[in-house]
Amino acid sequence: MHWANRILIAATVAALVAWGPTQLERAAQSDELERVQRERDELAEANRVLADEIHGLAAEVRALKSDPDEVARIAREDLNLIAPGEVVFEVERVASAARAPHSP
């Protein structure tokens, strides 16, 4: 083999060794970019859902502020609170024993 061919082959191998990893890195960056963009889109959608929920809760708070009777109902039923001066009666249900059929 002539020395010019050896130099040409060596230069080609060197170029491939230098160029190959660069292309692999670009492909990896492209995959990473797509993954990050998907995550960004998912987070943006989650933010929209949360913003809608916040608007709904804000509307509920405004409605509760305008209706004190509803606030009192929630305090009694959900939180088991009582107003000053109220008397509370606790009713306890006792399980009745199973009755056997009466024989004549």
C-alpha positions as CSV (number, residue, x, y, z in Angstrom):
1,M,0.0,0.0,0.0
2,H,1.3,3.4,-0.9
3,W,2.0,5.9,1.9
4,A,-0.6,8.4,0.5
5,N,-3.3,5.7,0.8
6,R,-2.2,5.1,4.4
7,I,-2.4,8.8,5.3
8,L,-5.8,9.0,3.6
9,I,-7.2,6.0,5.5
10,A,-5.7,7.4,8.8
11,A,-7.3,10.8,8.1
12,T,-10.7,9.1,7.4
13,V,-10.5,7.1,10.6
14,A,-9.6,10.1,12.6
15,A,-12.4,12.1,11.1
16,L,-14.9,9.3,11.9
17,V,-13.6,9.1,15.4
18,A,-14.0,12.8,15.9
19,W,-17.4,13.1,14.1
20,G,-19.1,10.0,15.5
21,P,-19.4,11.0,19.2
22,T,-20.5,14.5,18.2
23,Q,-23.4,13.0,16.2
24,L,-24.3,10.6,19.1
25,E,-24.3,13.6,21.5
26,R,-26.5,15.6,19.2
27,A,-29.0,12.7,19.0
28,A,-28.9,12.3,22.8
29,Q,-29.5,16.1,23.2
30,S,-32.4,15.8,20.8
31,D,-34.0,13.0,22.8
32,E,-33.4,15.0,26.0
33,L,-35.0,18.1,24.5
34,E,-38.1,16.1,23.5
35,R,-38.4,14.7,27.0
36,V,-38.0,18.1,28.6
37,Q,-40.6,19.6,26.2
38,R,-43.1,16.8,27.1
39,E,-42.5,17.5,30.8
40,R,-43.0,21.2,30.2
41,D,-46.3,20.5,28.4
42,E,-47.5,18.2,31.2
43,L,-46.6,20.8,33.8
44,A,-48.4,23.5,31.9
45,E,-51.5,21.3,31.7
46,A,-51.3,20.6,35.4
47,N,-51.0,24.3,36.1
48,R,-54.1,25.0,34.0
49,V,-56.0,22.3,36.0
50,L,-54.9,23.8,39.3
51,A,-55.7,27.3,38.2
52,D,-59.3,26.2,37.3
53,E,-59.5,24.5,40.8
54,I,-58.3,27.7,42.5
55,H,-60.9,29.8,40.6
56,G,-63.6,27.3,41.7
57,L,-62.4,27.4,45.3
58,A,-62.3,31.2,45.2
59,A,-65.9,31.3,44.0
60,E,-66.9,29.0,46.8
61,V,-65.2,31.2,49.3
62,R,-66.9,34.3,48.0
63,A,-70.3,32.5,48.2
64,L,-69.6,31.4,51.8
65,K,-68.7,34.9,52.8
66,S,-72.1,36.1,51.5
67,D,-74.1,33.4,53.3
68,P,-73.3,33.1,57.1
69,D,-76.0,30.5,57.5
70,E,-74.1,28.2,55.2
71,V,-70.9,28.8,57.1
72,A,-72.8,27.8,60.3
73,R,-74.2,24.7,58.7
74,I,-70.7,23.6,57.6
75,A,-69.3,24.3,61.0
76,R,-72.0,22.2,62.7
77,E,-72.1,19.3,60.2
78,D,-68.6,18.9,59.0
79,L,-66.5,20.3,61.9
80,N,-68.8,19.3,64.8
81,L,-68.7,22.8,66.2
82,I,-71.4,24.4,68.3
83,A,-72.4,28.1,68.9
84,P,-72.1,29.6,72.3
85,G,-75.1,28.9,74.5
86,E,-76.1,25.8,72.6
87,V,-76.6,22.5,74.3
88,V,-75.4,19.3,72.8
89,F,-77.1,15.9,73.2
90,E,-75.1,12.9,72.2
91,V,-77.2,9.9,71.1
92,E,-75.6,6.5,71.3
93,R,-77.2,3.7,69.4
94,V,-76.8,0.3,71.0
95,A,-76.9,-2.7,68.8
96,S,-79.9,-4.9,69.8
97,A,-79.3,-8.6,70.3
98,A,-80.5,-10.8,67.5
99,R,-84.0,-12.0,68.3
100,A,-84.8,-15.6,68.0
101,P,-88.2,-16.5,66.6
102,H,-90.8,-17.1,69.4
103,S,-92.0,-20.6,69.7
104,P,-95.6,-21.1,70.7
